[in-house]
């Protein structure tokens, strides 16, 4: 009813951080927003007004209520609303600055700029060797478990590839690869071998992936028409995302390093023969001196012989008792 009264005409998607991260709200109560960036639905009417459907964490109290000291005073549940599993949303009218941000987003964004930024931030990122992003052109009949020649929706499907859906499918696959890499039950994951620098690269890669996911979702939703179809110029642009990147086998590289270290230690210059002979003679002389010294002690001192025999019997009985 409210939407009908406001004569809502169109709906578009824009990044939340673009409109509410820096722009201040006016003539509205303060809200605790959800601290994540997401595609924000913005409704436009013919009166040059725009309303954003914003997800909020909670609405702060406007009036401070303090106790009066009466013991009969009842303090019930707080009237402040908090979001639950279904989320808490509210409509907020955008000011002129926020409407300008929407206009600039539509004007500066294009498929070429999105593809170039994705290539720079995701494909040329140092962490991309652990993910190896894959890109392929798909259309709106694409289904994860089916091939293009087995689509059940049409007898003769002739759907044209679409840029936005293809980019979203690629971003979804990258996100799934990261989740698999971080999964606690993935014993083959090299994440536990990461250095501090590689962990920082992972966090930066996840942040850029999330930002591109929101931007591509918004631009695809706002331009889901004939412009979304792939032409020859865009095919040449998208080919740069189909480049094969070598994937690093972390375990193989680690074992190779260990093998290299072993080979380095074993490849040292061999010892000279006279050094080995001298060492054997020295060891034999020390062993002979030790045994001859024990023989002299046994021959000269009967107490040493008695003590040695007694200790030997005690050790034998101790070993026998443990069996």
C-alpha positions in Angstrom: 0.0 0.0 0.0 2.8 2.3 0.9 4.6 1.6 -2.4 1.4 2.3 -4.3 1.0 5.6 -2.6 4.5 6.6 -3.5 3.9 5.7 -7.1 6.9 3.4 -7.4 7.9 3.0 -11.0 11.2 1.2 -11.2 13.6 -0.8 -9.0 17.3 -1.0 -9.3 20.2 -2.5 -7.2 23.2 -0.6 -5.8 26.0 -1.5 -3.4 25.0 -0.7 0.2 28.5 0.8 1.0 28.0 3.2 -2.0 24.9 4.8 -0.5 25.2 4.4 3.3 28.9 4.1 4.1 29.8 7.7 3.6 26.5 9.5 3.0 24.7 10.7 6.1 21.0 10.1 6.7 18.7 13.1 7.2 15.4 13.5 9.0 15.5 9.8 10.0 16.0 7.9 13.3 19.4 6.3 13.7 19.8 2.7 12.7 22.4 0.1 13.4 23.0 -1.3 10.0 24.2 -4.8 9.1 28.0 -4.5 8.8 28.3 -6.1 5.4 28.1 -4.9 1.8 25.2 -6.3 -0.2 23.0 -5.4 -3.2 20.5 -2.8 -2.0 17.1 -2.5 -3.6 16.3 1.1 -4.5 12.8 2.1 -5.7 12.2 5.1 -7.9 9.0 7.1 -8.7 8.0 9.8 -11.1 8.4 12.5 -8.4 12.2 12.3 -8.4 12.2 10.3 -5.2 14.1 7.1 -4.3 13.5 4.7 -1.4 16.0 2.1 -0.3 15.0 -1.2 1.3 17.7 -1.4 4.0 18.5 -4.3 6.3 19.2 -3.1 9.8 20.6 -4.7 12.9 18.4 -2.8 15.3 16.6 0.5 15.8 18.0 2.6 18.6 15.7 4.1 21.2 14.7 7.7 20.6 13.5 8.4 24.1 15.5 7.5 27.2 13.3 5.9 29.8 14.6 6.0 33.4 13.1 4.4 36.5 11.1 6.6 38.9 11.8 4.6 42.0 8.3 3.2 42.5 8.5 -0.5 43.5 5.2 -1.1 41.6 6.9 0.1 38.4 6.9 -2.7 35.7 9.9 -3.2 33.5 9.0 -5.5 30.7 10.7 -6.5 27.5 12.5 -3.8 25.6 10.6 -2.2 22.7 13.8 -2.1 20.6 13.5 -4.4 17.6 16.3 -6.7 16.7 16.7 -8.7 13.5 16.2 -12.4 13.5 16.9 -15.2 11.0 14.5 -13.5 8.6 16.1 -10.1 8.8 14.7 -6.7 9.7 14.2 -4.2 6.9 13.0 -0.6 6.6 12.4 1.8 3.8 14.6 5.0 3.9 14.2 7.8 1.5 17.5 8.7 -0.2 18.7 12.3 -0.2 20.1 14.1 -3.2 23.7 13.0 -2.5 22.7 9.4 -2.5 20.6 9.7 -5.7 23.7 11.2 -7.3 25.8 8.2 -6.2 23.2 6.0 -7.9 23.5 8.0 -11.1 27.3 7.9 -11.1 27.3 4.2 -10.5 25.2 3.5 -13.6 27.3 6.0 -15.6 30.8 4.8 -14.8 30.1 1.0 -14.7 30.3 -1.0 -17.9 31.1 -4.6 -18.8 34.6 -3.7 -19.9 35.4 -1.9 -16.7 34.0 -4.8 -14.6 36.0 -7.4 -16.5 39.2 -5.4 -16.4 38.9 -4.9 -12.6 38.1 -8.6 -12.1 41.1 -9.6 -14.1 43.3 -7.2 -12.1 41.9 -8.0 -8.6 41.2 -11.8 -8.9 43.2 -13.3 -11.8 46.4 -11.4 -11.3 46.2 -11.5 -7.5 49.1 -13.4 -5.8 46.5 -15.7 -4.2 45.0 -16.7 -7.5 47.5 -19.5 -7.9 45.8 -21.4 -5.0 42.3 -21.0 -6.6 42.9 -20.9 -10.4 39.7 -19.1 -11.4 37.9 -20.6 -14.4 35.6 -18.7 -16.7 33.1 -19.9 -19.3 30.2 -18.3 -21.1 26.7 -19.4 -20.0 23.2 -18.3 -20.6 20.0 -18.1 -18.5 19.2 -21.7 -19.2 22.4 -22.9 -17.5 22.0 -25.4 -14.7 24.9 -26.7 -12.6 24.2 -30.4 -13.1 23.4 -30.4 -16.8 25.3 -29.9 -20.0 24.3 -27.4 -22.7 23.0 -30.1 -25.0 20.8 -31.7 -22.4 18.7 -28.8 -21.3 15.2 -29.9 -20.4 13.4 -26.6 -20.8 13.4 -26.3 -24.6 13.5 -28.9 -27.4 15.9 -26.7 -29.4 17.5 -24.2 -27.0 19.3 -21.4 -28.8 20.0 -19.2 -25.8 22.8 -16.6 -26.3 25.6 -16.3 -23.7 25.2 -13.5 -21.3 28.0 -11.5 -19.7 26.5 -10.9 -16.3 25.4 -14.5 -15.6 28.7 -15.8 -16.8 30.6 -13.5 -14.5 28.3 -14.4 -11.5 28.8 -18.1 -12.2 32.6 -17.6 -12.2 32.5 -15.6 -8.9 30.3 -18.3 -7.3 32.8 -21.0 -8.3 35.7 -19.0 -6.8 33.7 -18.5 -3.6 33.0 -22.3 -3.5 36.7 -23.0 -4.0 37.7 -20.8 -1.1 35.1 -22.4 1.2 36.5 -25.8 0.2 40.0 -24.6 0.9 39.0 -23.4 4.4 36.9 -26.4 5.3 38.1 -28.1 8.5 37.5 -31.6 7.1 39.6 -30.9 3.9 42.8 -32.7 5.0 44.4 -32.1 1.6 44.1 -28.3 1.9 47.4 -26.5 2.2 45.9 -23.7 4.3 47.6 -25.0 7.5 50.9 -24.5 5.7 50.2 -20.8 4.9 52.5 -18.2 6.1 51.3 -14.9 7.7 51.8 -13.2 4.3 49.6 -15.8 2.5 46.9 -15.5 5.2 46.9 -11.7 4.5 46.6 -12.4 0.8 43.6 -14.8 1.4 41.8 -12.1 3.4 42.4 -9.5 0.8 41.3 -11.9 -2.0 38.0 -12.6 -0.1 37.3 -8.9 0.4 37.9 -8.1 -3.3 35.8 -11.1 -4.4 32.9 -10.0 -2.2 33.1 -6.4 -3.6 33.1 -7.7 -7.2 30.2 -10.0 -6.4 28.0 -7.1 -5.3 29.0 -4.9 -8.2 28.4 -7.5 -10.8 25.1 -8.5 -9.3 23.9 -4.9 -9.2 25.0 -4.1 -12.8 23.6 -7.3 -14.2 20.2 -6.7 -12.5 20.1 -3.1 -13.8 21.1 -4.1 -17.4 19.4 -7.4 -17.9 18.3 -6.8 -21.5 19.8 -7.1 -24.9 22.9 -5.3 -23.7 23.6 -8.2 -21.5 24.2 -10.5 -24.5 27.7 -11.1 -25.7 28.9 -9.4 -28.9 32.1 -9.9 -30.8 33.9 -7.1 -29.0 33.0 -8.5 -25.6 34.1 -12.0 -26.6 37.5 -10.6 -27.3 37.4 -8.9 -23.9 36.2 -12.0 -22.1 38.9 -14.2 -23.6 41.4 -12.7 -21.2 39.5 -14.4 -18.4 39.9 -17.8 -20.0 43.7 -17.7 -19.6 45.1 -20.8 -17.9 47.0 -20.0 -14.7 49.4 -22.6 -13.3 48.2 -24.0 -10.0 50.8 -24.5 -7.2 50.8 -27.9 -5.5 51.7 -26.8 -2.0 52.5 -30.3 -0.8 54.7 -31.1 -3.8 56.6 -27.9 -3.5 57.2 -28.6 0.2 58.4 -32.1 -0.4 60.6 -30.8 -3.2 62.2 -28.3 -0.8 62.8 -31.1 1.7 64.3 -33.3 -1.0 66.4 -30.5 -2.2 67.7 -29.9 1.3 68.5 -33.6 1.6 70.3 -33.7 -1.7 72.3 -30.6 -0.7 73.5 -32.3 2.5 74.3 -35.5 0.8 76.1 -33.9 -2.1 78.9 -32.6 0.0 82.5 -33.5 -0.8 83.2 -37.1 0.4 85.7 -37.5 3.3 89.2 -38.5 2.4 90.3 -42.2 3.0 93.0 -41.4 5.5 90.6 -39.4 7.6 88.3 -42.5 7.8 91.1 -44.8 8.7 92.4 -42.5 11.4 89.0 -42.3 12.9 88.6 -46.1 13.0 92.0 -46.5 14.6 91.2 -43.9 17.3 87.9 -45.5 18.1 89.5 -49.0 18.4 92.3 -47.6 20.7 89.7 -46.0 23.0 87.6 -49.1 23.2 90.7 -51.3 23.9 91.9 -48.9 26.7 88.4 -49.0 28.3 88.2 -52.8 28.3 91.8 -53.2 29.5 91.1 -50.7 32.3 88.1 -52.7 33.4 90.2 -55.9 33.3 92.9 -54.4 35.6 90.2 -53.2 38.1 88.7 -56.6 38.3 92.2 -58.2 38.8 93.4 -55.8 41.4 90.2 -55.0 43.4 87.9 -57.8 44.4 85.3 -55.2 45.5 84.9 -53.9 42.0 84.2 -57.4 40.7 81.7 -58.0 43.5 79.9 -54.6 42.8 79.8 -55.2 39.1 78.3 -58.7 39.6 75.7 -57.4 42.1 74.6 -54.5 39.8 74.3 -56.9 36.9 72.1 -59.3 38.9 69.9 -56.3 40.0 69.5 -55.1 36.5 68.7 -58.6 35.2 66.0 -59.1 37.9 64.5 -55.6 37.2 64.2 -56.5 33.5 62.8 -59.9 34.3 60.1 -58.5 36.6 58.7 -56.2 33.9 58.0 -59.1 31.5 
